[in-house]
Amino acid sequence: MMAFASKLLVFVAFSLAVHNTVALKQKTTRIQFYMHDIVGGPQPTAVRVAGRSNFTGQDSIAAMFGSISVMDNPLTATPSMNSTLVGRAQGIYAMSSQEKELSLLMTLTYAFTTGPYNGSTFSVVGRNPVMKEVREMPVVGGTGKFRLACGYCLARTYSMTQIEAIIGYNVTLLHY
């Protein structure tokens, strides 16, 4: 009787492990969109909330070190602000470099408000050396259709003026 119970327990444990593995089949999703970071004008979407006031040097990058901005940027299907709004990028970025290379530390959640990913989010935390042609940043989590997401996003500056930057994102997400 004891041997039968042991065999039954092993069979049940194996069955549960196989069931859980099948139930958690990983998916890959690739998304492309554009983020509009508007820092000036009558309706900015990114606002500086902290920064240095005691800098006396000539280096403009060093002068921005420590500045923190909060953002709620629109995400669109194409680079045009008039194209379909697909969501919002919400979070903070901080000027994290003191010399030579302008770099941001970004903590952002990309929240989708329309289309097949409506109600889903993914989050990015990492360094963004903004003057490089392509920047790679890690995806560290997600919700909704992107639950348990990991992956990466490639960011490219599409255009930049004194008050707005349009950033193209190509994102690869692994999720369940």
Backbone as CSV, one residue per row, in Angstrom:
resi,resn,N_x,N_y,N_z,CA_x,CA_y,CA_z,C_x,C_y,C_z
1,MET,0.822,-1.194,0.000,0.000,0.000,0.000,0.867,1.260,0.000
2,MET,1.937,1.237,0.791,2.831,2.389,0.881,3.492,2.673,-0.460
3,ALA,3.901,1.642,-1.180,4.543,1.810,-2.491,3.563,2.419,-3.480
4,PHE,2.299,1.992,-3.432,1.281,2.540,-4.326,1.076,4.033,-4.060
5,ALA,1.008,4.434,-2.787,0.818,5.838,-2.418,1.997,6.681,-2.879
6,SER,3.208,6.159,-2.763,4.402,6.889,-3.213,4.378,7.092,-4.715
7,LYS,4.011,6.023,-5.457,3.934,6.121,-6.912,2.849,7.108,-7.333
8,LEU,1.718,7.076,-6.632,0.622,8.000,-6.941,1.055,9.444,-6.702
9,LEU,1.763,9.681,-5.610,2.242,11.036,-5.299,3.214,11.534,-6.366
10,VAL,4.137,10.674,-6.813,5.075,11.049,-7.870,4.320,11.352,-9.156
11,PHE,3.332,10.531,-9.519,2.536,10.752,-10.732,1.793,12.087,-10.667
12,VAL,1.182,12.402,-9.544,0.446,13.664,-9.389,1.406,14.854,-9.493
13,ALA,2.549,14.765,-8.837,3.531,15.862,-8.902,4.012,16.067,-10.335
14,PHE,4.300,14.972,-11.048,4.738,15.070,-12.446,3.634,15.669,-13.311
15,SER,2.400,15.245,-13.115,1.272,15.768,-13.894,1.087,17.261,-13.675
16,LEU,1.209,17.702,-12.435,1.081,19.133,-12.144,2.205,19.926,-12.797
17,ALA,3.420,19.413,-12.767,4.554,20.111,-13.383,4.347,20.240,-14.885
18,VAL,3.902,19.180,-15.541,3.638,19.229,-16.988,2.506,20.198,-17.279
19,HIS,1.442,20.165,-16.488,0.303,21.067,-16.695,0.735,22.528,-16.558
20,ASN,1.508,22.840,-15.528,1.965,24.221,-15.326,2.878,24.672,-16.451
21,THR,3.723,23.810,-16.955,4.610,24.164,-18.059,3.808,24.461,-19.315
22,VAL,2.803,23.666,-19.600,1.959,23.885,-20.776,1.146,25.167,-20.601
23,ALA,0.624,25.394,-19.396,-0.215,26.571,-19.148,0.573,27.868,-19.265
24,LEU,1.883,27.841,-19.024,2.695,29.046,-19.057,3.529,29.131,-20.336
25,LYS,2.932,28.861,-21.458,3.649,28.932,-22.733,3.998,30.387,-23.032
26,GLN,5.270,30.624,-23.256,5.761,31.979,-23.486,5.414,32.465,-24.892
27,LYS,5.027,33.747,-24.986,4.702,34.384,-26.258,5.714,35.494,-26.528
28,THR,5.881,35.833,-27.797,6.713,36.959,-28.195,5.835,37.961,-28.919
29,THR,5.904,39.219,-28.507,5.161,40.296,-29.160,6.143,41.383,-29.560
30,ARG,5.993,41.868,-30.778,6.803,42.998,-31.264,5.854,44.159,-31.546
31,ILE,6.222,45.330,-31.037,5.384,46.521,-31.163,6.252,47.681,-31.635
32,GLN,5.683,48.529,-32.466,6.354,49.774,-32.858,5.383,50.921,-32.616
33,PHE,5.902,52.013,-32.024,5.098,53.214,-31.783,6.045,54.396,-31.630
34,TYR,5.467,55.585,-31.484,6.239,56.822,-31.347,5.794,57.554,-30.091
35,MET,6.778,58.046,-29.343,6.511,58.813,-28.131,6.827,60.280,-28.395
36,HIS,5.930,61.156,-27.946,6.091,62.606,-28.121,6.413,63.220,-26.763
37,ASP,7.662,63.641,-26.587,8.130,64.250,-25.345,8.120,65.759,-25.550
38,ILE,7.124,66.434,-24.988,6.934,67.877,-25.204,7.305,68.608,-23.917
39,VAL,8.413,69.371,-23.966,8.919,70.026,-22.759,8.632,71.526,-22.719
40,GLY,8.045,72.060,-23.768,7.758,73.497,-23.807,6.365,73.759,-24.330
41,GLY,6.083,75.039,-24.550,4.788,75.426,-25.082,3.711,75.455,-24.013
42,PRO,2.467,75.655,-24.440,1.375,75.830,-23.477,0.932,74.535,-22.780
43,GLN,1.211,73.358,-23.375,0.773,72.101,-22.769,1.907,71.068,-22.780
44,PRO,2.929,71.270,-21.951,4.027,70.300,-21.923,3.543,68.956,-21.383
45,THR,4.164,67.878,-21.874,3.854,66.537,-21.375,4.971,66.015,-20.478
46,ALA,6.072,66.741,-20.401,7.175,66.419,-19.497,7.569,67.708,-18.775
47,VAL,7.612,67.638,-17.452,7.856,68.828,-16.639,9.007,68.557,-15.680
48,ARG,9.978,69.459,-15.669,11.094,69.354,-14.722,10.582,69.677,-13.326
49,VAL,10.873,68.778,-12.379,10.385,68.964,-11.011,11.515,69.165,-10.002
50,ALA,12.765,68.925,-10.413,13.906,69.132,-9.527,15.145,69.357,-10.380
51,GLY,16.090,70.095,-9.818,17.327,70.334,-10.556,18.319,71.126,-9.742
52,ARG,19.498,71.270,-10.301,20.575,72.008,-9.655,20.359,73.505,-9.767
53,SER,20.688,74.193,-8.714,20.652,75.647,-8.767,22.015,76.245,-8.413
54,ASN,22.954,75.388,-8.021,24.241,75.885,-7.537,25.393,75.644,-8.513
55,PHE,25.130,75.348,-9.777,26.194,75.053,-10.733,26.731,76.351,-11.313
56,THR,28.068,76.477,-11.361,28.668,77.713,-11.879,29.588,77.482,-13.074
57,GLY,29.705,76.242,-13.544,30.609,75.929,-14.649,30.024,76.251,-16.012
58,GLN,30.804,75.929,-17.063,30.418,76.203,-18.444,29.778,75.001,-19.147
59,ASP,29.951,73.786,-18.624,29.505,72.558,-19.280,27.991,72.402,-19.142
60,SER,27.277,72.439,-20.274,25.813,72.364,-20.234,25.320,70.990,-19.773
61,ILE,26.050,69.926,-20.072,25.649,68.597,-19.597,25.796,68.528,-18.080
62,ALA,26.914,68.997,-17.558,27.120,69.003,-16.108,26.087,69.877,-15.410
63,ALA,25.660,70.948,-16.056,24.662,71.844,-15.460,23.303,71.151,-15.293
64,MET,23.002,70.197,-16.162,21.716,69.490,-16.092,21.755,68.287,-15.157
65,PHE,22.953,67.864,-14.738,23.083,66.691,-13.869,22.197,66.833,-12.632
66,GLY,21.408,65.816,-12.362,20.526,65.824,-11.194,19.122,66.323,-11.474
67,SER,18.870,66.855,-12.662,17.523,67.317,-13.001,16.590,66.118,-13.144
68,ILE,15.395,66.259,-12.635,14.399,65.187,-12.693,13.134,65.739,-13.341
69,SER,12.589,64.978,-14.276,11.351,65.357,-14.953,10.321,64.238,-14.796
70,VAL,9.071,64.643,-14.699,7.938,63.721,-14.667,7.224,63.860,-15.998
71,MET,6.793,62.724,-16.551,6.182,62.792,-17.873,4.908,61.969,-17.965
72,ASP,4.065,62.420,-18.875,2.848,61.716,-19.288,2.732,61.964,-20.793
73,ASN,3.566,61.261,-21.559,3.719,61.523,-22.993,2.776,60.675,-23.835
74,PRO,2.209,61.263,-24.888,1.378,60.471,-25.800,2.211,59.507,-26.631
75,LEU,1.626,58.346,-26.907,2.197,57.350,-27.803,1.300,57.267,-29.024
76,THR,1.881,57.374,-30.213,1.097,57.351,-31.443,1.577,56.238,-32.373
77,ALA,0.720,55.896,-33.321,1.025,54.824,-34.271,2.085,55.229,-35.289
78,THR,2.143,56.522,-35.637,3.135,57.042,-36.581,3.798,58.266,-35.941
79,PRO,4.809,58.842,-36.570,5.462,60.019,-35.969,4.558,61.255,-35.868
80,SER,3.485,61.309,-36.623,2.596,62.468,-36.590,1.786,62.486,-35.300
81,MET,1.749,63.634,-34.650,0.947,63.791,-33.435,-0.534,63.584,-33.729
82,ASN,-0.933,63.756,-34.987,-2.335,63.585,-35.382,-2.689,62.139,-35.721
83,SER,-1.717,61.225,-35.654,-2.035,59.825,-35.937,-2.737,59.192,-34.738
84,THR,-3.116,57.947,-34.874,-3.866,57.244,-33.832,-3.098,57.228,-32.511
85,LEU,-3.754,57.691,-31.457,-3.192,57.642,-30.104,-3.340,56.206,-29.608
86,VAL,-2.220,55.548,-29.274,-2.283,54.158,-28.828,-2.074,54.022,-27.321
87,GLY,-1.575,55.078,-26.668,-1.363,54.991,-25.231,-0.581,56.169,-24.688
88,ARG,-0.024,55.973,-23.485,0.733,57.009,-22.786,1.996,56.387,-22.200
89,ALA,3.055,57.176,-22.141,4.274,56.799,-21.425,4.311,57.664,-20.168
90,GLN,4.253,57.028,-19.022,4.180,57.756,-17.766,5.331,57.333,-16.857
91,GLY,5.977,58.316,-16.238,7.071,57.992,-15.328,7.987,59.169,-15.102
92,ILE,9.252,58.852,-14.804,10.243,59.890,-14.522,11.520,59.604,-15.294
93,TYR,12.258,60.670,-15.568,13.625,60.508,-16.052,14.498,61.546,-15.388
94,ALA,15.734,61.129,-15.133,16.689,61.988,-14.439,17.942,62.122,-15.288
95,MET,18.508,63.327,-15.307,19.778,63.553,-15.990,20.856,62.910,-15.124
96,SER,21.478,61.849,-15.647,22.372,61.051,-14.810,23.844,61.108,-15.213
97,SER,24.184,61.949,-16.175,25.592,62.056,-16.575,26.141,63.419,-16.185
98,GLN,27.445,63.437,-15.882,28.092,64.689,-15.491,29.002,65.252,-16.564
99,GLU,29.398,64.421,-17.522,30.317,64.931,-18.539,30.197,64.152,-19.842
100,LYS,30.472,64.814,-20.918,30.589,64.296,-22.277,29.307,63.719,-22.868
101,GLU,28.745,62.663,-22.294,27.601,62.007,-22.910,26.316,62.313,-22.144
102,LEU,25.345,62.912,-22.832,24.053,63.196,-22.210,23.313,61.879,-22.004
103,SER,23.035,61.550,-20.753,22.423,60.270,-20.424,21.307,60.469,-19.408
104,LEU,20.227,59.724,-19.614,19.092,59.757,-18.700,18.968,58.420,-17.990
105,LEU,18.480,58.441,-16.765,18.024,57.234,-16.094,16.509,57.283,-16.196
106,MET,15.918,56.284,-16.849,14.475,56.305,-17.114,13.755,55.214,-16.329
107,THR,12.628,55.580,-15.760,11.710,54.643,-15.117,10.335,54.973,-15.669
108,LEU,9.905,54.199,-16.669,8.676,54.515,-17.403,7.762,53.306,-17.514
109,THR,6.474,53.570,-17.526,5.478,52.552,-17.843,4.745,53.003,-19.092
110,TYR,4.700,52.114,-20.070,4.000,52.370,-21.331,2.629,51.710,-21.203
111,ALA,1.583,52.538,-21.173,0.220,52.060,-20.959,-0.573,52.205,-22.258
112,PHE,-1.132,51.101,-22.738,-1.884,51.118,-23.994,-3.360,51.349,-23.718
113,THR,-3.967,52.256,-24.487,-5.345,52.677,-24.246,-6.291,52.345,-25.395
114,THR,-5.762,51.803,-26.497,-6.597,51.406,-27.631,-5.988,50.168,-28.283
115,GLY,-6.725,49.593,-29.203,-6.202,48.494,-30.002,-6.115,47.182,-29.243
116,PRO,-5.363,46.237,-29.794,-5.322,44.885,-29.215,-4.660,44.818,-27.838
117,TYR,-3.898,45.831,-27.450,-3.206,45.823,-26.159,-3.865,46.762,-25.150
118,ASN,-5.080,47.232,-25.454,-5.807,48.141,-24.579,-5.847,47.592,-23.150
119,GLY,-5.411,48.410,-22.185,-5.410,48.018,-20.779,-4.134,47.331,-20.330
120,SER,-3.228,47.038,-21.240,-1.978,46.368,-20.905,-0.854,47.386,-20.769
121,THR,0.158,47.038,-19.975,1.315,47.919,-19.781,2.595,47.093,-19.802
122,PHE,3.720,47.786,-20.044,5.032,47.218,-19.747,5.908,48.342,-19.220
123,SER,6.902,47.972,-18.424,7.755,48.966,-17.774,9.204,48.812,-18.212
124,VAL,9.865,49.973,-18.348,11.266,50.052,-18.746,12.024,50.793,-17.654
125,VAL,13.144,50.235,-17.231,14.019,50.899,-16.270,15.431,50.776,-16.814
126,GLY,16.094,51.904,-17.008,17.459,51.801,-17.490,18.047,53.104,-17.960
127,ARG,19.260,52.991,-18.454,20.045,54.128,-18.943,19.700,54.399,-20.392
128,ASN,19.563,55.681,-20.726,19.254,56.105,-22.089,20.263,57.178,-22.504
129,PRO,21.335,56.775,-23.221,22.287,57.770,-23.736,21.675,58.448,-24.970
130,VAL,20.959,59.546,-24.768,20.036,60.106,-25.758,20.670,60.539,-27.075
131,MET,21.951,60.796,-27.127,22.554,61.240,-28.381,23.030,60.078,-29.263
132,LYS,22.968,58.861,-28.773,23.304,57.712,-29.608,22.165,57.460,-30.594
133,GLU,22.507,56.968,-31.771,21.486,56.732,-32.800,20.435,55.726,-32.334
134,VAL,20.881,54.628,-31.735,19.969,53.604,-31.222,20.334,53.336,-29.769
135,ARG,19.312,53.348,-28.919,19.506,53.059,-27.499,18.699,51.813,-27.145
136,GLU,19.314,50.885,-26.430,18.629,49.673,-25.993,18.385,49.759,-24.497
137,MET,17.127,49.505,-24.111,16.759,49.558,-22.698,15.955,48.316,-22.331
138,PRO,16.074,47.850,-21.090,15.397,46.612,-20.695,13.934,46.815,-20.311
139,VAL,13.103,45.862,-20.700,11.726,45.769,-20.209,11.780,44.888,-18.977
140,VAL,11.216,45.369,-17.867,11.367,44.667,-16.590,10.057,44.114,-16.024
141,GLY,8.951,44.281,-16.726,7.691,43.736,-16.239,6.531,44.233,-17.068
142,GLY,5.351,43.714,-16.766,4.172,44.136,-17.497,2.899,43.646,-16.849
143,THR,1.767,44.132,-17.372,0.453,43.730,-16.878,-0.449,43.426,-18.069
144,GLY,-1.617,42.862,-17.782,-2.575,42.551,-18.838,-2.004,41.524,-19.798
145,LYS,-2.071,41.801,-21.087,-1.531,40.879,-22.085,-0.021,40.738,-21.988
146,PHE,0.641,41.649,-21.259,2.092,41.600,-21.099,2.508,41.144,-19.698
147,ARG,1.632,40.406,-19.030,1.931,39.929,-17.682,3.249,39.157,-17.681
148,LEU,4.076,39.426,-16.686,5.393,38.801,-16.522,6.336,39.101,-17.687
149,ALA,6.175,40.248,-18.339,6.992,40.583,-19.507,8.448,40.813,-19.141
150,CYS,9.293,40.442,-20.078,10.689,40.840,-20.081,11.049,41.044,-21.542
151,GLY,12.145,41.697,-21.775,12.527,41.956,-23.156,13.353,43.213,-23.246
152,TYR,13.226,43.875,-24.393,14.004,45.089,-24.602,13.284,46.000,-25.585
153,CYS,13.651,47.274,-25.526,13.164,48.215,-26.524,14.353,48.934,-27.140
154,LEU,14.232,49.200,-28.417,15.221,49.979,-29.145,14.592,51.331,-29.431
155,ALA,15.231,52.392,-28.970,14.716,53.748,-29.153,15.593,54.496,-30.148
156,ARG,14.951,55.207,-31.068,15.645,56.046,-32.049,14.952,57.403,-32.082
157,THR,15.728,58.457,-32.047,15.149,59.796,-32.149,14.718,60.020,-33.593
158,TYR,13.433,60.255,-33.773,12.888,60.520,-35.110,13.108,61.980,-35.475
159,SER,12.807,62.881,-34.531,13.049,64.313,-34.731,13.155,64.988,-33.373
160,MET,13.807,66.172,-33.376,13.976,66.911,-32.133,14.010,68.406,-32.427
161,THR,13.226,69.160,-31.666,13.279,70.621,-31.710,13.550,71.090,-30.283
162,GLN,13.495,72.403,-30.073,13.735,72.915,-28.719,12.640,72.516,-27.745
163,ILE,11.417,72.254,-28.251,10.336,71.940,-27.319,9.794,70.522,-27.435
164,GLU,10.174,69.771,-28.482,9.619,68.428,-28.634,10.645,67.473,-29.227
165,ALA,10.618,66.245,-28.688,11.374,65.140,-29.281,10.367,64.048,-29.612
166,ILE,10.504,63.480,-30.798,9.680,62.345,-31.189,10.619,61.144,-31.257
167,ILE,10.311,60.136,-30.444,11.166,58.962,-30.313,10.412,57.754,-30.852
168,GLY,11.035,57.037,-31.783,10.456,55.794,-32.279,10.915,54.632,-31.419
169,TYR,9.986,53.763,-31.061,10.293,52.593,-30.245,9.960,51.316,-31.011
170,ASN,10.909,50.396,-31.026,10.689,49.026,-31.480,10.895,48.151,-30.257
171,VAL,9.841,47.449,-29.857,9.854,46.718,-28.595,9.663,45.221,-28.863
172,THR,10.467,44.409,-28.212,10.306,42.961,-28.240,10.033,42.509,-26.823
173,LEU,8.846,41.896,-26.638,8.409,41.442,-25.314,8.250,39.935,-25.294
174,LEU,8.766,39.314,-24.273,8.489,37.909,-23.983,7.547,37.912,-22.784
175,HIS,6.422,37.225,-22.903,5.406,37.261,-21.834,4.568,36.000,-21.885
176,TYR,3.678,35.891,-20.909,2.802,34.715,-20.831,1.374,35.093,-21.077
